[in-house]
Amino acid sequence: MALAAAAMVLADLMPIYAAAAEARPGMSVERSDGVILLAQADGQTQQQKPKKRKTLLELLFGGEEDKQGEADQAEKKQAAKPKNVAAAPPPPPKVPKAENATRVAVFGDSLAEDVGRGLDRFYSEDPNLKVVTQSQGNSGLVRPDYFDWQKKIADEIAANSFDIAVVVIGINDRQSMNLAAGSFKSLTPEWSTEYSARVARIVQALRAANKPTIWVGLPPMQAPKFGQAMIQVNEIQRLAAFGGGAEFLDIYDKFADEEGKYATRGPDLNGNVIRMRKDDGIHFSTGGGDKLAFYLSQSLRTYYRGGGAVGLAVIDPLDGTEAQAMLRPPYQGLGQMKLLEVAGAVISLTHAPRRAAELVTQATADATGGGFDMALMVGAPVGRADAFWVGKVPVAEEAEKPVTAAVQ
């Protein structure tokens, strides 16, 4: 400490006259007041900013400038040090799609955009399936004045722009609906009835055009009130879509925790726990979209076998039966669920459905070589043992004519 104090005293006693008399070009002299004089070639001097004098504590322990310099040096060393970070795997190469590739159209709101991207990644190496995302943000089924999905899908059907339809919609539908009878708040009886009818009209239009349809349910939502509303919307969509003949893919449990509530993270297809949802608590992350695409692929296998175009067509095996009237909502009991499951049956386009003339037996199934045929069951007349509640109403047979013996 004594040496430091002596150094400060000596600095203050520096001769002032040396600053002006001995200054030469290319040299600099510091005066006692801290101003640095730079001697130039023409004898003039130039002042620089005075240097801040260091206190005794700064001389002993270092000042802010010294600390900042040490921090800068440490940061440079850290930046120069190579980081041991694994490089991200390159994206899979895009395979050109075949001209006759099966076209899967994804209709819906911004949630459909996540689904479409996931499907596109899932089938990126399949040349025989092409994903066409037809999403519209902020849209829904409540406000056709903003975006009319019924008209949009009808236009796409008329243009024959797709082979299979995937519908994901509903996150923007928690709002009032304006009808001829007035304005009704969301999830009121009037609102629910009209909402169900709008879902049914879309599904029926797709079915009439022979477009297999997979209606994807809504996942859990982070906001409690919003999540409860989406659960109710989900149930309306389930009954209306399934009643209209579409396949309803329920994904709620697949993105919920053990208690059935919203979960940001969850297991992927390999069992690794990753982020499934985005920060808004509504949309899917990349991992969540990939997981949903896998589940969708299982449903798409019913209609798509990898060879291009659609190899199966949705039919109504209950056409002409008493059960046909039960294929439209509203439901009147869980007992009709079996009938509606039959209504979703599919058959190959390569052979016509067979109608049973006799009882369906194991021998009949073995003879056909294709196992039990659902179409045979629904072809049985009412009252027969194998009718299983869905038999056809027998046509009134003509009165038997008396048989007269031939006279020989």
Secondary structure, 3 states (H helix, E strand, C coil): CHHHHHHHHHHHCCCCHHHHHCCCCCCEEECCCCCEEEECCCCCEEEECCCCCCCHHHHHHCCHHHHHHHHHHHHHHHHHCCCCCCCCCCCCCCCCCCCCCEEEEEEECHHHHHHHHHHHHHCCCCCCEEEEEEECCCCCCCCCCCCCHHHHHHHHHHHCCCCEEEEECCCCCCCCEEECCEEECCCCHHHHHHHHHHHHHHHHHHHHCCCCEEEECCCCCCCHHHHHHHHHHHHHHHHHHHHCCCEEECCCHHHECCCCCECCEEECCCCCEEECECCCCCCECHHHHHHHHHHHHHHHCCCCCCCCCCCEEECCCCCCEHHHHHHCCCCCCHHHHHHHHHHCCEEECCCCCCCCCCCCCHHHHHHHCCCCCHHHHHCCECCCCCCCCCCECCCCCCCCCCCCCCCC
